Amino acid sequence: MELNVGDFIRIKKSSNPGIIVRKYNGDLVVSITEFEGDYIIVNENKGEYANINPEEKLSILSKFSEFFYEHHKELYQNIIIENIIYHSELTT
């Protein structure tokens, strides 16, 4: 499976899934909770796609510092929208 910006992945250096914020020459730039959303670079072959629900995605992002939202508003807002859609489908 091809990993893309905005995907959450599991990596050995983080207890929670991290979010891919950039792809670069076969490497992934990943924000993780241990660094409050700051980045770690991992080889694309070292990440495993994390199939998590929208609530967990938002919970992970809430553990990041303010800089993450400032630099990655589109990713953050997409996850908020994903949560709204997910919850509206649950109630219909």
Rosetta blueprint (number, residue, H / E / L):
1 M L
2 E L
3 L L
4 N L
5 V L
6 G L
7 D L
8 F E
9 I E
10 R E
11 I L
12 K L
13 K L
14 S L
15 S L
16 N L
17 P L
18 G E
19 I E
20 I E
21 V E
22 R E
23 K E
24 Y E
25 N L
26 G L
27 D E
28 L E
29 V E
30 V E
31 S E
32 I L
33 T H
34 E H
35 F H
36 E L
37 G L
38 D L
39 Y E
40 I E
41 I E
42 V E
43 N E
44 E H
45 N H
46 K H
47 G L
48 E E
49 Y E
50 A L
51 N L
52 I L
53 N L
54 P H
55 E H
56 E H
57 K H
58 L H
59 S H
60 I H
61 L H
62 S L
63 K L
64 F L
65 S L
66 E H
67 F H
68 F H
69 Y H
70 E H
71 H H
72 H L
73 K H
74 E H
75 L H
76 Y H
77 Q H
78 N H
79 I H
80 I H
81 I H
82 E H
83 N H
84 I H
85 I H
86 Y H
87 H H
88 S H
89 E H
90 L H
91 T H
92 T L
